């Protein structure tokens, strides 16, 4: 009997150590979902088609609406022939979140990345620069906004989509940012709500 108890204790301790490592790896980088058994709140209505009229006066140069709460990005082309809806990652915290009107000022395929001054203070161990490639946090494509340091970009870490996981930017799957990159242009209006 004491052998079985020792084995159980060993297995419990091993599971605790392994679990601690997994939490430490994701600490501060993604949202850890809580226990869903205590009342599940469905998010089905978040991914519904929307009309552009409540948000934009016209579709000059196309329009992008990012809904932070539902973690969804809507795109409408200028001629209304194209409407797309994409799941996104959003900023980790309210203080990293910016809302309001902006526009696309630059489009970059194969972007490079450097942490902002605020990121360097919070994470001094981060590298000062990462060139294009699989280690780049901006993924394969980036749409630069008129707000300094803010982007709509891809990510190689697909676990981040649908979560609060960014330092301020809006992230999409690489395949979907490539699609949006093809539709959007410099001057496309953007609204984050």
N, C-alpha and C positions, 0 to 999 in steps of 0.2 A: 504494500500500500504506500509506504513512504517513497518507493521508487517512482510510482506513478505521479505522486505529488511533486517530487523533484523534477520530473520530466515536464510536468505542467508549468511549474515555476520557470524552468529554463525556456520553454516555448513562449511564455508570456513576456519574459524579459527580452528575448530575441525579437519578438514582434514590436515591442516598445522601442527598442533601439533602431530597428529598421524603419519604423514609422517616423521617428524623430528625424532621421536623415532625410526622408522624403519631404517633410515639412520644412526643414532647413534649406533645402535646395530651392524651394519655391517661395520662401519668406520674402515678402515685399515685392515680388515680381508678378504675381497673379492673385486673383481673388480666390480664396479657398471657400468652396461652397459649404454652407452649414448643413446640419442634419435636416433632410427634407421630410422625414417622417412626422415632423411637428407642424403640419399644415402646408401642403404644397400649393404654391401660387403659380398658376399656368401663365405662359407668356404668348399664347397663340395669337391674340389680337394685335400684338406688336408687329407681326409680319403680315400686315394687310396692305393692300394698295392704297395709296393716298392721292388726292388731287393736289395739284401744285398751287391753285388759286388762293387758298388761305395763307400761304407762306410767301408768295412772290407776286409782284404786280405784273410781271411779264416773264417770258422765257428767253430773253435776250442772252445769247451765248450759251444757252442751256442752264440748268439749275441743279444743284445738289443740296438736299436736305439731310442733315444728320440728326437723328433723334437719340440723344445720349441715354435717356431712360430705357428705351426699347432696344438700344444697341443695333440700330438699323440705319442704313444709308439709302436714300432714294435719289435717283437720277432721272431727269426729264430732258430730252433734247429740245432744241429751240423750235423745231417744227412739230413737236409732240409725237413724232413717229416712234420714238424709243422711250420706254420707261423701264427702269431696272431697279431692283430692290436687293440689297446685299446685307448680310449680317456683318457686324463689326466688333472690334475691341474698342473700349473707351477708356478714358483716364481712370487711374486707381482711386483718386480722391477728388472731392469737390474743389480743393484749392488748386489742383492741377487742371481743372476743367475750365475751358473758355467757351462762352456761348455768344451768339450774335452773328452779324453779317460780315462776310469777307469774300474773297474771290481767289481763283487760281492765278498765281503770278508766274509760275514756272513749272515745267514738266520735265522729269529726269528719268530716263531708263537706266538702270544700273547705278542707283545713287550711292554716294559715300555718306558716312555718318560721323559726327563728332558730338559728344555730350554737351549740353548747354552749360553755362556757368553754374546754374542752380543744381543741375545733375551732378556736376563735379564736386560740389560741396556735400551733397547727400551721399555720393558714392565715389570717394576719391580713388578707390581701387579700379574703377573702370578705365579702359584704354582711352587715350586722347583722340584716336581716329581709327575708323574701320573703313576700308575700301569696299567696293562692290564685291558681292559674293555671298556664300551661304552663311557666313557669320554676321552679316550686316543686319542690324535691327530694322532697317527700312525695306527689307525684302527686295523685290525685283524692280519696282517702279515707285516713284514718289510724285505727288502733286503738292507743290509748295503753295502756301496761302499767304495773303498779305500780312498776316500776323507773324512776327518773327518767331522762329523755332517751331511753328505748328505745321503739320503736314497731314495729308491723307496718304497712306502708304501701305505697301504689302508687308507680310511677315513670313519668315520661314518657320516660326513657332506656331503651328496651327492650333495649339491648346489655348492661345490667347483670344481667339475669336469667340465672341459671345460673352466675354468677361470684362470686368474692370481690371485692366492689366497694363495700361500705357502710362507714360509720363506726361501726357497731354495730347498726343496725336490720336488720330483715328486709324485703326488698322483693318485691313481686309486680307483675305486669302490671296496669295500671289496670283492665282489664275483670275480672280475677280478684279484685282487692282489693274491687271493688264487689260482686261476688258473695259473698265471704266476709263483708263488712260487713253484708250482708242477713241472714246466718245467725247471726253472732256477736252477743253482747250483753254489756253490762256485767256482769262476774262470770264470763264464760267463762274456764275454767282454761287456762293455757298452760304448756307444758313445752318448754324448749330443751335439746337434747342434742347 
